[in-house]
Amino acid sequence: MRIAINFITFQIGWFACVLGAVHDFFWLGPLTVAGVFFIHLFLNGNIIQESILGLIICCIGFSVDTFLTAFNVYTPMPHYFAHPISPPWLIFLWLNFATLVNVSLTWLQNKRILSALLGGIGGASAYYGGDALGALHFIEPVYPHIILTGIIWAGLTPFFLSLAIFLKRL
């Protein structure tokens, strides 16, 4: 049941961030994901470990999205902050992803190659979906940028899963 709740709340958070950005409700995604994260903390029970994991993932995600925006891979919509600073709705998507690491993705924690493959496909697909819905815009040529995004997620997903294992041992 916990995995089902985790998966459903993740989807709600993702759509709130993306559709909130599309429809100029910049607050909708961050507010929804904050609620998703609090539900996650309540159900998971390890508040400190999950908070540290979420904070690290958000910091890395902010850096990655800011870097990719700076190098004209994509442009988030709307962009309220000075270019290339990542907007809050994108940062909160990373916090939303953090809720999956120790619940829905636990089975991948010791499967580095599979987690890289699925992370690359899932990450690129999420950004492609965000582009299709209008939350961000990949700069031409599109497909090399989507592939680059997938490669980054292929590296980050096993890293985040390993980080979760490391934090459990503390």
N, C-alpha and C positions, 0 to 999 in steps of 0.2 A: 504494500500500500504506500509506503514511504517513497519508493521509486516512482510510482504513478503520480503522486502529489508533486514530487520534484520535477518530473518531466512536464507536467501540465503547467505548474507555476513558471517554469523556465519559458515555455512557449508564450504565456501571457505577458511576461516581462519583455521578451523579444519583440512581440508585436506592439506592445505599448511604446517601447522606445522608437521603433521604426515608424509606426504610423503616427505617433505623436510628433516626430520630426517632420514627416510629410505634411501633416495638417496644421503645422505651426503651433502645436501644443507642446512646447519644449519641456514643460514641467511633467507631462504625463509619464514618460518613460522613467526618469529618475525617481519619481514618487512611487510608481508601481514596483520598480525593482527594489526600492528600499523596503517595501512591504514584503516582497518575495524573499528578500534576504532575512528579514526578521522571522518570517515563517520558517525558513531554512534553519536559522539558529535555534529556534524553539524545538523543531523536530530532531535536529542533529544532536544537540546537547553539549557539544564542545565549542562554546562561544569564543574562547580566546583563540584556539587553533583555527577555526573557520574565519574569524575576523582578520587574523594575520594573513591567512591564505588569500582572502578577498582583497585586502589592502595591497599585497604584493602583485596580484594579478591585475588590479586596477592601475597600479603605477606602471607596470610593464605595458599594459594595453594602451594607456595614455601616451607613453613614449612611442610605441609602434604606430599608432594612428596618427600622431603628430608628425612622425618621420615620413610615413607614407603620403600624408597630405603635403608636406613640405617638398617632397620629390615628385609631386604631380602624378601620383598613382591614382588617387581619387580625391574628390572634394565632398565632404559631408554637407548635407543640406538640413536645415538652414545653418549658416555659419555665423553665429553671433559673436564669436571671439575673433581676435586678430588672426589672420592666416599665418601659420598653419595649425594653431592650437586646436586640439581635439575638443569638440563640444561635449557637454555633460551627458547627453543621451547616448553617445558612443562609449564614454567611460563607464556608464552604468551597464552597458551591454557586457562589459568584461566582468563586472561584479555579478551579473546574472549568470555568466558562464561559470564563475567560481562556485556557484551553488551545485553544479553538476559533478564537480571533481570527486567528492567523497560520497556521492550517492549514486546517481545514474551511471557514472563512468568508473566506479570503483573496480569493476571487472577488467578494465583496461590498464590498471595501475602497474602491472608487471609485464605488460605486453608492449614493449617499446615500438616495434616495427608496425604492429597493427594500430597502435594509438597514433603514430605519425601518419599513417595512411588515412585513417578515418578523420583525424584532426585536419589534415590538409584538404580533404574533400569537404568536410563539414564547414570548416572556416571559409573556404572559397565560396561554397554554396550560400552561406549566410550573407557574405558581402555581396554576392551576385543578386541574391534576393532583395537585399537592401537597395541595390541599384535599380532593380526591376520595379520596386515599389516607389522609388523616387526619394529615398532617404539619403542617398549618396550618389555621386556620379563618377564612374570610372572614366579617366581621361583616355582618349584614343592614343594608341591602339588598345582596345579593351582586353583582349584575351591574354596577352603577356602580363598585364597587371593583375588579372584574376589568378593566373598561374603563380605569380610572385606572392600574392596574398595566401594562396594555398601552401606554398613552400614555407612561408613564415609560420603558418598554423601547424604545419607538419613538424616543425621544430619546437614550437611552444607547447603543443598538447602533451607530448611525453615529458617535457620539462615541468609543466604544472602538475602532472600526475606524480612525478618523482618528488616534487616539492611537498605535495600532500603527504606522501609516505614519510619524508624527512620530518615534517612538523608533527606527525603522529608519534614519532620516537622521542620528541622533546619532553 
